[in-house]
Amino acid sequence: MVCGGFSGRSTRLAATCGPGPPRPGQARLASRDSGRVRAPPTMVHMANSTKRVLLAAPRGYCAGVDRAVVTVEKALELYGAPVYVRKQIVHNVHVVTTLEKRGAIFVDETDEVPEGATVVLSAHGVAPVVHEEARARSLRSIDATCPLVTKVHREAVRFADADFDILLIGHEGHEEVVGTAGEAPEHIQLVDGPGDVANVTVRDPDKVVWLSQTTLSVDETMETVRRLRERFPSLQDPPSDDICYATQNRQLAVKQMAADCDLMIVVGSRNSSNSVRLVEVALEHGSRAGHLVDYADEVDAGWLEGVSTVGVTSGASVPEILVREVLDLLARHGFEDVMPVVAAEESLMFALPTEIRRDLKAAGMSDKMRHDASFAGAGSGLH
């Protein structure tokens, strides 16, 4: 079953993962008898029964990241290189570097794209003005915004049309926040965490709603909402959860395993909000240490001294191959027993953007999506 990551045998971002998940809602720590996973033959086995890895599931690619990455890949196949991408398609160094090698050119603004060229808009979403700029330059624009981010944009437009003050909980300068705020800048006020609540002012305390960036810490967001509601008792909630399912599930897995970990290693890039949050969640819920790494060679051997249990997970934009490389390194240090911590099951897939599906169909090419979300089920993602 293809699930996520980058295979060295192909230029596609793809990998494999293990057996299926437990029944819905059956979160568990796999037992040594039924769930233990041995390191692959390529690893150097060092017998030491006191050392183990707790491997979070789900982890890695979410449906929105999968869709965005495949969108760039399909655009390169369909239109040929170069294909321009506004901002990083997703916040992961490995993904961006891999796509650059295939012919993608990443730019900060649309005015850097030659007139008439193809540009893919990143998964984080853009303000309406960006679409206007693309049209003005006659660009072939493909919108790879995650549908869950698009949902927040639509909520912002709806509440702005109803003349609400919209309190957008998120991190200042994050691309997703910039895009959402751009939908109704005169109605939206950024609230950057619980400490920012005291600075909020509204026109009518009875017409206030909160929305959020999709990749935040669930706990911190709820604390921000609690403080906002103390000030504005009539504060309305969004129609549905704004923090995406993948962010919540990856944080849930970390919460379940953190107290048993001497060290938590989160694979992800430093500009990835959801990856950074996973380190914070691990430390808040009992892991004695936590580190964020892009690649296995960033793991300091000193971190492993005196450690018996290492937790491993990855952010929602991380290919599974990077996790496998970390597990390989840990095995060489004696951490050969890998025990999955299963927090949820994921099977959500999004169709490719309409623009590219139309052109793929006209060219007689497949518009089928793969499923690269790295849910490892009861396995390790190593098979």
N, C-alpha and C positions, 0 to 999 in steps of 0.2 A: 504494500500500500504506500503510495507516494504521499509524503507529508510535509517536507520543508527542508531548506538548507541548500547548499551548493555542492554539487557533485564534481569531483575532479575529472570525471570521465565525460563531462559535458559542459558547455558554456551556459546552460540553463541553471537557474537557481532552483535546485531540486534535491531531495534526499528521501530516505525511507525511514519508517518508524515501526514500532512493535505491534503486538496484538491489540485487539479492541479494548475499549474502556469498560468499566463496570456498569451496572444498571444505573439509570438516571438518579442522581442524588446520593449515590453510594460512595461518598468520599472515604478514603481509607489510606492507611500506611500498609504497603504490601508486606506480608509476613516473610520470614526467611525461607519457609518451606515452599510457599506458593508464588512469591513475587520476586525472589532474589534473582538478580541478573548478573551473570558473569561477564567480565570484560571480554571484548573480542580477541581473537587469537593474535592480532597485531600488537596487543599490549603486553608488556613485560609483567608477569604475575609475581607478586611478592607476598608470600603467605604471612598474613597478619590479621587475625580474626577481630582485632580490636579496632581496625580501621574500616570505615564504610562511607559511602556517599548516599545521601538522600537526594533523589532526582525529582524535581517538581514536574507535575503534569496537571494541566497543560502548561506549555511554555512556547516561546518562539512565535513564528508567524501567526498573525491573526488574519481573518478573511479580508479586511481592508488593505493590509500590506500585501498580501498575496495578489489581490486584484491590481494594485498599483504597479507592482513589479512586473507582472505578466503583461500589463498594458504597455510598458516601455519595451519589453521583449518583442511583443507582437508588432508594435509600431516599427521597430528596427527591421523585422522580417518583411513587413508589408511595404514600407516606404524606402527602406535602405538608410544607411548612415549618411550624414548625421541626423539624429533626432534630438531636438533641444528639450530640456526639462527645466521648468522654472522651480528653483530651490531644489533641495535634495528630495528625491521622490519619496523616500522614507528616511528616517534618521538612523542610518547604519552605515558605518565606514566601508565595510566589506561589500555590501550591496551596491553602494554608489561606485566604488572602485571597479567592481566586476562589470557593471553596466557601461562605465566609461570605456573599458577595454573593448566593448562590443560596438562602440560608436555613439553612445549617448554623450551629449554635452550639457553640463549643468550650468545654469546661469541664475543670477539673482533677480533680474527683472526682464520683462518682455521686450524692452527696448534694446536688449542685447541680442535678440533673435533676428536674423535677416528677414526682411519682408517676404511673405509667401512661404516661409519654412514651416515645418511641423513642430509644435510645442506641446508637451505634456505638462499639465498642471498637477502639482504634487498631491499626495494623499491627505495633506493637512488642510486643504481647502484654501480658497482665495476670496477676497472681497469682490463685489460686482465690478469695481473699477478695473480690475485686472482683465476680466472678460472684455470690457470695452476697449482696453488698450490692445488686446489681441486682435479684435475685429478691425481696429483702425490700421493695423499693420498687415492686414490680410493674411494672418497666420492660420494655418490648419491647427485648430486648438482641440486637444483631447483632454477632457476633465477627468482626472483619476482621483478626485476627492472621495474619501471613504464615505459610503452611504450613511454611516452613523454620524459623521460630521455634518453631512448635508442635512440630516434631520435637525441638528441643533440650529443650523442656519435658518431653516424654515420656521422653527419655533421663534427665533429672534424676529423674523419678519412678521409673523402672526401677532406677537405681543406688541411690537412697535406699531402695527396698524391699529391696535386697540388702545394705543397711547399709554402703555405701561412703561414704567421705569424698569429696565432690565439690568439686574446685577449679575455680571458674568464672572464666575469664579474661575480663575486661571492664572497663568504666569505671564507677567508683562513681557512683551516681545516675542512670545512663542507664535509660530506661524499660524497655528490653528486659532489662537485668540485674535490675532490681527485680522484673519479672514472673517471670523464670526462678527467681530465688532464692526467691520466694514459694511455689514448688511444694514445696520441702522445706527450709525455713530451718534446721532443726536439723542438716542434713547438708551444706549448701553454704557454702563459704568463698570470698569474692571475692579474686581475685589481679589487681591493677590494674597489669599490666605486669611486665617483668623485674625492676625495682627492688623489687617487692613480694614476691618469692619468699622472701627471708630471713625474712619475718614469718609464713610458713605453718607451722601445726602440725596434725598429724593424729593420730588415735587408733591406727591400725594401718597402717604404711607398705606393707603388702602388699594393702591394700584401698583404693586411691586411684585416682580417675579424673579426667581433666580434660575440661571442656566449655568452650565459648566463646560470647561474643556474636557474632552473625553478621556484623557490619560492621567488624571490626577489620582492622588491617594484617596481612597474611599473614606478612610477615617478622618483625614484632615478636612476633606470637603464637608463631611457631615458636621464637624465641629464649627466650620465657617458658617454653615447654614444655621446651626443652633444659635450662634451669636447674632446672626442677622435677624433671626426670628425674635430674639429678645428685644431688639430695637424696633422691629417692624412685625408685630404679631399677625398682621394680615398677609404676610409674605406668601406668595403662591409657589408651589412646586412646579417643575416642568411636567408636561403631560406623561413622560416616561423617563426612565433613567438616562441621563446624559453621559455618565461615565460608562464606557463601552464594556460589553460582556467580557472581552479578552483582558482588559485591564483588571476588572474585578476578579476574574478567575485566577489570573497569575498572582495577584496579591493574596487571594485565599489560600492557594497552595503554599506560599511562603509563610503565611501565618500558621498553618498547620504544622510545619516542620521546623520553624525557627528556634523554638525552645530546646530542641534536641540537637542543635548545631553549635559546634565550637566556631565554625567559620561558614559564612555564606558567600559563594561566588556567583555574581550575577553577570552573565554575558550580555553586553550591550554597549552602545556608544554614549559618550558623555552628553551629547545634545539630545538624547532620547529621554523625554520626560518620564515615560512609563518605566524605563529601565532604572533610572535614578530613583524613582519611587520604590522599586523593589528592594533596593539596598536599605532605604529608610525604614520600610515596613519590617524587614528582617531584624534590624537592630531594635526597633520598637517592641518587637514581640519575642525577644529573648536570645537571638543569636549573639554570641559573644564578640564576633567581629564580622565585618562585611565589606566586600570590595567589588567594584565594577571594572570589568576588563573587556576589551574588544577582541583580544586573541589570547590563546593559551600561553604564549610566551610572555605575557604580562603578569602571569601568576608568579609571585615571589615565593621561592621555596621556604623562606623564613616564616611565611604565614602558616605553614603546615606543621611547624615545630610544636609538639605537645598537643596536637589536634587528633581527635579520634573520629569525629563526625563532621563531614563537609557537606553542606547543602549546595546544590547547583540548580540554577534556573536561568532563564533568558528572557529578554524583553520581547515585545510583540513584533519587532522589526528585525529579529535576529535569525539568520539561517541556521538550520540544525547542525550543519557541518562544524560550526564554531563550538557548539556544545560538545560534540563528539571529540574534538581536539582537546578540550579541557579535561574530559573524562580520561582520555588517553594519557595525558600528563599526570593526572592524579593516580592512575594505575601504576605508573612508573615509580611513584612514591609510596606504593603499598596500599592504596585505596582501590582495591579490586572488586569489592562487593558493592553493587549499585542497587539500591532499593527505591522503587518509585513511590512517590507520595501523590496519590490521585485525588484531586480536589473537584474536578468537574469533567464533563465530556463536551467536546465541541465538534460540530459538523457543519457549521454555517459556511456558505459560499456565496459570493456576490458575482453577478454577471459582469462582463467587461463593459466599459463605457459605450453608450449607444453609437458614438461617432466611429469607433474602431470596429465594432461589430458590423456596422453597415458596410464599411470598406472591405473587411475580411470576407463578408458574404459575396460582395461584388467580385472579389478576386478569386473566389472559389476556395478560400482558405478556412481552416477550422477556427471557430471562436470559442471552443470548449475551454473551460477553466480546469486547472488541476486543483487538488486539495493539498495545500502546503502547510496548513496550520499544524504546528508540531505538538499534537496531542499524542503522548507516548503510551496511553493506556496502561496496561499492566507490564509493559516492557520498558526498555531503556531508551528506545530510539536508536539502537545500535545495530539492529538486524538488517 
